[in-house]
Amino acid sequence: MDKKHYDLVVIGGGPGGYAAAFYAASHGKKVCLVDKREVLGGVCLNEGCIPSKALIHATEVLSSVKEAKEFGITFDKPKIDIKQLKKWKEGIISKLNKGIEMLCEKKKVTFLHGRGYFEDSKTLRVETKKGQQFLSFDDAIIAVGSHPALPAAFDLGNKRIMTSKTALDIEDVPKSLLVVGGGYIGMELGSVYAALGSKVTVIEAMDSILMGADADLVRPVMKHAKENFDELLFSTKVSSMATKGKTISVKYKTSDNKAHEKCFDKVLVSVGRKPNSDNLGLKNTEIKVDDKGFIQTKTNQQTDDAHIYAIGDIAGGILLAHKASKEAVVAVEAILGRRVTNENMVIPCVVFTDPEVAWCGVTEEEARQQKLDVEVSKFSWAASGRALSINRTDGMTKLIIDKQTERILGVGIVGAGAGELIAEGCLAVSSGLTAEDLAETVHAHPTLSETLMESAELFFGHSAHAYNPKKEK
């Protein structure tokens, strides 16, 4: 059989895959990028990060209209045109798709639309519309991502039961919506539908939302959710779903072990994601997967098959696009023969709820569990001039600081634009900066970025806008 040979074959065109392909091409590698979608960008661009943030922004405008009354500004009641909203969202996706396609051409990366399957450790078979193509390679990177988990008990084949993918299509605004799962996807999309007019109920098996984030960061989000959602049920488990006319009948048990049954117009199931490791031909290689289907990798993203690497969701860990993009660089650097590791990567976590939540490095809870000798310095946005001027004093910035070295081990932020602010925290943690470094860095006034500086100043007891009784002399 005829084979086309490449230095590197990348399977999966998401933020990990195309980043790897472009980085390798920039270093002189002949690269082929394989993806079963006709357009590049993966889940993140086409049915995840980008469309969800576009809808979140649109609904934030609705919230701003309501809040404007406090400033003495009133508007007529907003009218929501779902078709135009979808058109705007899809236009953003299309622009980004074309941008990646253009870069593919400029960087001379071959894009092959089809499903990749490993024949062996050096050959990839690609099923295309025109038939099979065989690619041989020196190295390969697997970046095929993950998909929403849908437990069999909930998979009724009914379009009224949605995953994050179908929920982002916004076919209509249901009068009532059940969100199963209080993680970041459930809370983000629940907020979108609530702002559009749905009565949203959230059922979460754990005792709070956004597990993994510190409780004090979650508190303002919980307050906002209670004000805007119809109901929040914790320590509650859904036992079954059934189609009932034009609704979904849901049976669940609450924390008091009482059984309930309620009908909803639509249900969003958001209980995690599963790796796309099936039907890749991994059995024809030396690659090993864990019991959940994630590919096992070394610290340089190399699998047990020496010339095949795995990055992003398929490699497990935190399932975030920017993690995949960074792992792409690590994998390509390893292929180039350089000594690299992912061990010290500082990956920020951002939840685009209202308010936003972001953190990086060690959380306060993790510091407590690891018995680290730390001090936590918190600055309330109630003392921020910028927060007051934009009517968003519900925020807080905190630093987790090593008592001995005064190094910044972790940063947590809740508030408007927290996702933008956390970058400085990542720089501080990854660069080993100290509280003094942050305190002495001049931040523009009035800005929310000052809250990082103020938190550091509070650690020393000389903040200009807050008081620390333990440190003031």
C-alpha positions, 0 to 999 in steps of 0.5 A: 500500500502507498504511504505518504510520509511525515515527520509528525502526524497530529491526530485531533485539531483542537487547541492542543492538536493545532497548537502542536502542528503549528509549533512543529511546523515552525521548527521545520517539521513536515506535519500532517494534521488529521481531524474527523471534523471538516473544520479545525478548532475541536470541541473548544472552538466549535461546541465548548469554550468559545460559543459558551463564552459568547452566550455568557457575554450576551446574557451578561448584557441582559444583567447589566441592563437590569442593574443600570436602574441603580445608576439612574439609567433605564431601558425598555424591556429587552427582546431576545431574538434567538435566531440572531443570537445563534447567528452571532455566536456561529459567526464568531466560530466561523471567523476563528475556524477560517483563521486557523485554516489560514494559519494551516496554509501559511505554516504549510501544515497538511490538513486531512479531514478523516478519522485516524486509526493506528495500523501500527506504531508507525502507520496511521490509516485515515478514513476520508470521504474519498477512501482510505489514506495511509500515513507513515510518520517519525512521530505522532501526537494524539490530541483527540479530546473528550466528549460529554458523559451521558449515563445510560439511565439518562440516555433516552434518545430524547432531544429534550435531554441535552449535553453541553454540546446540544445545550449550546445550540440554543434551539429555544428557551425552555420554561423549566430546565433541570441541570444535573451537575453543579460543576463549571459547565452546569453552572455556566450554562445554567446561568445562560438559560436563567438569564434568557428566562428559564426557571433553572433547577440544579441538582448536585450530588455533592454538598456544594457547587464548583467542587475544587474551588475554595469555599470562600471563592464559591460563596458569591457565586452561590449567592448569585445562583440562589437569586437567579435560579429557581432551586439548588439541591445539594447531596441529591441524586437523580435515579431515573428519567423518563419521557412524559409527553413534552416533558422529562419526568425526573425521579431523585432523592434529596439529602433527607433520603426522600424520593421526589418526582418532577417534570421539566421541559428540558434537562442538561446533563453535565456530569463530566467528560469521557476520553475519545480513546475508543476506535483509535487502534491503540491496541495496535501500538504499545500505548497503555490506557487507565481504567477510565480510558485516558492515555497514560503519559510520562512527564514529557507527554510521551506514551509507552510507545516511544514515538507517540505522544498524547496531550490534552483531555485524552491524557487526563488531568485537568480537562482545559484547553490551555492545558492542552495547548501547553502540553502541545509545546512540551510534546513537540519540544520532546520530539525535537530532542530537548529535555522538557517536563510538565511537572511544574506547569501552573494551570489556571482554572477559570469558571465564567459564572457571575461572578467569575472564579479563578485560581492557580497554584495551591488552593487554601484547602490543598494547603490545609490538607498538605499541612503547608505552613502558609498564611492567607492574605485576603483583600475584599473588593468592597475596598476597591475603588474600581469595583465600586465604580463598576458596581461589582463589590462582590469580589475578593482576591487572596494569596496563599503565601509560604510563611518562611520564604514569603513565596506566592504558592497560590492565588484565588480570585472571585469577581468580575473579570477574575479570568483575566486577572489570574494571569498575574497570579500564574506568573507569580506562582510559576516564577517563584515571586514573593509577596514583596514582589507583588507589593512593590509592583506598581499597578494602575489605579483605579483597576481591579489588578490592584487587588493583587497588590493590595493583598500582598500589602495586607500580608505586610500590614501596610495596605492603603485601603484595608486594615490587618490587625495582626500586622499593623504596628 
